[in-house]
Amino acid sequence: MSPTDTRIEHDLLGDREVPSAAYYGVHTLRAQENFPITGTPIGRYPELIRALAVIKAAAAEANHALGLLPEAKTRAIVAACDEIRAGALHDQFVVDVIQGGAGTSTNMNANEVIANRALELMGHARGDYRFLHPNEDVNMGQSTNDVYPSALRLAAYNGVMTLIEAMAVLQGAFEDKAAEFADVLKMGRTQLQDAVPMTLGQEFSTYATMLAEDEERLFEAAQLMREINLGATAIGTGINAHPDYAATVRARLAELSGIAVITAPNLIEATQDCGAFVQLSGVLKRVAVKLSKTCNDLRLLSSGPRAGFGEINLPAMQAGSSIMPGKVNPVIPEVVNQIAYEVIGNDLTITFAAEGGQLQLNAFEPVIAYSLFKSLAHLTQGCRTLAERCVVGITANRERLRESVAQSIGLATALNPYIGYRHASEVAVAAHESGKSVAQIVLERGLMSADKLAEVLRPEVLTAPRALAH
C-alpha cells in the first residue's frame, strides 16, 4: 500500500494507518479488527444508522443553542447527518453488530463518519481533526451510554411501526378469506377430534383477530421505546453536559425524528435498565407464537391432498420433492414457523443479556440490538410473505367439507337440547359403529321428525347461539 492510500490517525494505543478513502477512523479500524464475530456490520441496519445520525444532529443543534458549538461546525455536522439519514455512507458503518464495549465502537464509528464527512463539507481533508473532532465536537455532551441505547430505542420504535403495517396486511388477507368462506360449513376440532360445526369463515376470522390483538400490544410496547436517556452521559449523572442539554436535545430530537420522545425521569436508572427491550421482545415472542400456531393450522387443514385433512388448498409455490412427482409442500407456512422459532430464541438471548447488566451499565446491549433487529425484520418479512404468497391464494374444498360435516358424529352435540345427552350419546356411538350418519340414526330411531331435524341442522343454527323454545 503506497503512502497516498492511507492516512495516519492516533488514539491512546498509538498511530495507525487508516485507508484514505475511508470516512471512519482509527477507533472504528481497531473495532473492525477486534470483533470479527457475525460478519454483519451495523450498516446493514439502516434504521439504527439513521437513528444515530438524527441523534448526532439533534445534539449538535442543542449544543449550538446552548452556545457550546460554533455555527460552522454545527452546520457541517447537521449536513453530514442529513446525508446519512437520506441513505448515504451506510457502507462506512463497518463495525460488527456484536461487539464488546457496550456499543462504544458503534458510537465511535458514527462520530468518525460524521466528522470526516463534515470536514469535507467544510473544505478540509478527512482525518484533519484540528478543524472538527469526532469526540470533542460530534460527541459533545454525549456518551456511548446515552447515545447507543437511545439510538436502539428510536430504531426499534420505527421497526415496530413497520412490523405493525406488515401485520395489518396479513390481517386484511385473513379478513378477506373470512368473508369469502362465510358460507362454508365445516367441523371444528378439539384435541384433533371432531367437535361441533363452524364455518371456515369463522376459523379464518380468528386468525385476523389474533393479529389485531397483537398489533395493539406492539403499539403499547413501542411507547416504551420513546423514553430516552440522552443527557445521562456516562452513568446518568450528566457529567460534562450543560445543565439544559437534556431538555434541549430532547426537543430537537423529537422535531427531527418525528417521534414524541421523552426524557427518562431518572437517568441513572434509565442508563442501566433494559426492561423496555425485554418487554418489547416478549411481545414479539407473543406475535411469533400466534403466527406459528396459525401456520400449524394452515399446514394441517391443507394436508393431503387426499390422505390428510384436505379442507383447504394452499397455492402451489414450488415442487415439493426431488423424488416424489407431483408433491407440493406448504413451504410458506413452514418458513414462518422457522421465523417464529428464531424469535423465541432471540427473546431468550435478550432476557439473559438484560439480566447480565452490572451496576450502572449493561454491557450487553449490542446482542440485545442484534436479536431485536432480527426479530423485527424477520417477522415483518414473514407476515408479508405469508399474506402475499399464501393466504390470498387459499381456496376451500367445499364438497369435502360438506361431506365431512354430514358424516361427523360431532353433529350429535347439536341434538343435546332436543333429545337429551343420553340419547345423543347413543346416537353418536351407533353412527360411529355403523358408519351411518347421525341424521340417519336419529330418523331411524324416531327421535325427531325429518322437518325438525332439518331445522336443527341448518348451518346458521349450528354455528351460532340460539334461544331454545320450551
RAURGI-V214913 format. One record per residue. N is the residue number from 0. PHI is phi in degrees with one decimal (none if undefined). Layout:
{{N	PHI} {N	PHI}}
This chain:
{{0	none} {1	-79.0} {2	-56.2} {3	-74.3} {4	-86.1} {5	-134.1} {6	-127.3} {7	-97.3} {8	-124.1} {9	-125.2} {10	-136.0} {11	-65.7} {12	-91.2} {13	127.4} {14	-88.9} {15	-142.4} {16	-84.6} {17	-114.1} {18	-53.2} {19	-59.5} {20	-75.6} {21	-76.3} {22	-88.6} {23	-80.8} {24	-127.2} {25	-66.6} {26	-64.6} {27	-66.7} {28	-58.2} {29	-65.3} {30	-64.1} {31	-62.2} {32	-74.1} {33	-77.0} {34	-124.9} {35	-83.9} {36	-97.8} {37	-96.6} {38	77.6} {39	-108.1} {40	-77.0} {41	-62.7} {42	-63.9} {43	-75.0} {44	-113.9} {45	-58.6} {46	-63.1} {47	-67.0} {48	-65.8} {49	-64.9} {50	-64.9} {51	-60.8} {52	-66.2} {53	-70.1} {54	-66.0} {55	-65.8} {56	-66.2} {57	-63.2} {58	-64.9} {59	-62.1} {60	-66.6} {61	-65.7} {62	-66.3} {63	-66.5} {64	-62.2} {65	-88.9} {66	78.9} {67	-104.7} {68	-124.0} {69	-58.8} {70	-61.6} {71	-63.2} {72	-65.7} {73	-60.9} {74	-59.6} {75	-68.3} {76	-63.4} {77	-64.0} {78	-62.9} {79	-62.7} {80	-63.9} {81	-61.7} {82	-63.1} {83	-66.6} {84	-63.0} {85	-83.0} {86	113.8} {87	-79.0} {88	65.2} {89	-63.7} {90	-71.0} {91	-88.7} {92	-92.6} {93	-109.0} {94	-70.7} {95	-65.3} {96	-64.1} {97	-100.7} {98	-153.2} {99	-76.9} {100	94.9} {101	60.6} {102	96.2} {103	-57.3} {104	-64.6} {105	-65.5} {106	-63.9} {107	-62.7} {108	-57.6} {109	-63.6} {110	-57.7} {111	-70.9} {112	-63.5} {113	-64.4} {114	-63.1} {115	-70.3} {116	-70.3} {117	-63.4} {118	-59.5} {119	-59.3} {120	-64.9} {121	-87.3} {122	92.0} {123	-114.2} {124	-80.5} {125	-61.0} {126	88.1} {127	-88.0} {128	-76.6} {129	-62.9} {130	-94.5} {131	-164.7} {132	-108.6} {133	-57.7} {134	-89.7} {135	-75.1} {136	-107.9} {137	-65.1} {138	-98.9} {139	-58.2} {140	72.6} {141	-127.7} {142	-143.1} {143	-51.3} {144	-73.1} {145	-114.4} {146	-71.3} {147	-63.4} {148	-64.1} {149	-66.8} {150	-65.5} {151	-60.7} {152	-67.1} {153	-63.4} {154	-63.7} {155	-66.5} {156	-57.5} {157	-66.0} {158	-64.0} {159	-64.7} {160	-61.8} {161	-66.1} {162	-63.8} {163	-58.6} {164	-61.8} {165	-66.6} {166	-64.0} {167	-65.6} {168	-63.6} {169	-66.3} {170	-57.6} {171	-61.7} {172	-64.7} {173	-68.2} {174	-63.1} {175	-62.0} {176	-68.3} {177	-59.6} {178	-68.4} {179	-64.2} {180	-101.5} {181	-61.9} {182	-102.0} {183	-95.5} {184	-80.5} {185	-151.0} {186	-94.1} {187	-78.6} {188	-134.5} {189	-128.7} {190	53.5} {191	64.3} {192	-109.2} {193	-55.8} {194	-114.5} {195	-134.5} {196	-68.2} {197	-154.5} {198	-104.7} {199	-62.7} {200	-62.2} {201	-62.3} {202	-62.7} {203	-72.9} {204	-66.2} {205	-66.1} {206	-65.7} {207	-65.2} {208	-66.1} {209	-59.6} {210	-65.5} {211	-60.8} {212	-61.5} {213	-73.9} {214	-60.8} {215	-65.2} {216	-64.7} {217	-65.8} {218	-61.3} {219	-62.7} {220	-65.6} {221	-63.5} {222	-63.8} {223	-66.1} {224	-72.0} {225	-77.2} {226	-85.0} {227	-117.2} {228	-117.6} {229	-58.4} {230	102.8} {231	-73.3} {232	50.5} {233	-67.6} {234	-130.4} {235	116.8} {236	-85.5} {237	79.3} {238	-57.9} {239	73.6} {240	-111.1} {241	-62.6} {242	-55.2} {243	-97.6} {244	-63.9} {245	-56.9} {246	-67.9} {247	-69.1} {248	-69.7} {249	-61.3} {250	-63.1} {251	-67.7} {252	-65.8} {253	-60.7} {254	-68.9} {255	-72.8} {256	-88.0} {257	78.0} {258	-109.3} {259	-77.1} {260	-69.9} {261	-129.8} {262	-82.4} {263	-58.6} {264	-65.9} {265	-127.4} {266	-71.5} {267	-67.5} {268	-62.5} {269	-66.5} {270	-74.3} {271	-109.4} {272	-93.8} {273	-106.9} {274	-59.3} {275	-66.0} {276	-68.7} {277	-64.0} {278	-61.4} {279	-63.0} {280	-62.7} {281	-63.1} {282	-69.3} {283	-61.7} {284	-63.5} {285	-58.7} {286	-58.7} {287	-62.3} {288	-61.8} {289	-68.3} {290	-62.5} {291	-65.6} {292	-61.2} {293	-60.8} {294	-67.7} {295	-58.2} {296	-62.2} {297	-61.8} {298	-68.3} {299	-66.1} {300	-63.6} {301	-97.5} {302	-62.8} {303	139.7} {304	-78.8} {305	-115.0} {306	-99.2} {307	-117.8} {308	-64.0} {309	59.3} {310	-82.4} {311	-129.9} {312	-117.8} {313	-83.7} {314	-61.7} {315	-75.1} {316	-105.6} {317	-167.8} {318	-62.4} {319	-99.8} {320	-156.1} {321	-88.6} {322	-126.6} {323	-103.1} {324	-60.7} {325	82.8} {326	-75.4} {327	-126.4} {328	-102.9} {329	-80.9} {330	-67.9} {331	-72.0} {332	-58.2} {333	-63.2} {334	-70.9} {335	-70.1} {336	-54.3} {337	-67.4} {338	-59.9} {339	-62.0} {340	-62.0} {341	-63.9} {342	-62.6} {343	-62.0} {344	-66.2} {345	-60.2} {346	-63.1} {347	-66.0} {348	-59.6} {349	-63.1} {350	-61.7} {351	-64.6} {352	-65.6} {353	-66.6} {354	-67.7} {355	-77.3} {356	-61.5} {357	-131.4} {358	54.6} {359	-88.3} {360	-154.6} {361	-104.1} {362	-80.2} {363	-107.7} {364	-62.2} {365	-58.4} {366	-74.7} {367	-62.8} {368	-61.4} {369	-58.8} {370	-67.2} {371	-65.7} {372	-65.8} {373	-62.9} {374	-60.7} {375	-63.0} {376	-66.4} {377	-74.0} {378	-64.4} {379	-60.8} {380	-67.0} {381	-63.3} {382	-63.1} {383	-66.5} {384	-65.1} {385	-63.0} {386	-66.9} {387	-80.3} {388	-111.3} {389	-141.0} {390	-61.0} {391	-63.4} {392	-102.2} {393	-70.7} {394	-123.8} {395	-104.4} {396	-87.8} {397	-61.3} {398	-66.8} {399	-64.4} {400	-65.0} {401	-61.1} {402	-65.6} {403	-66.6} {404	-68.0} {405	-61.8} {406	-93.3} {407	-76.1} {408	-75.6} {409	-63.9} {410	-61.5} {411	-60.3} {412	-60.1} {413	-66.7} {414	-91.4} {415	-47.8} {416	-66.5} {417	-104.1} {418	-120.0} {419	88.1} {420	-63.4} {421	-63.3} {422	-63.1} {423	-62.2} {424	-63.1} {425	-63.2} {426	-63.5} {427	-61.5} {428	-63.1} {429	-63.2} {430	-64.5} {431	-63.5} {432	-73.6} {433	-91.4} {434	82.8} {435	-80.8} {436	-81.4} {437	-58.0} {438	-61.2} {439	-61.7} {440	-64.3} {441	-60.4} {442	-69.3} {443	-60.4} {444	-89.0} {445	66.1} {446	-77.9} {447	-150.0} {448	-77.1} {449	-60.8} {450	-65.2} {451	-65.1} {452	-63.6} {453	-61.7} {454	-63.6} {455	-67.2} {456	-94.4} {457	-66.6} {458	-52.8} {459	-68.0} {460	-81.3} {461	-73.3} {462	-116.2} {463	-153.5} {464	-61.1} {465	-150.7} {466	-67.4} {467	-99.6} {468	-77.1} {469	-102.3}}
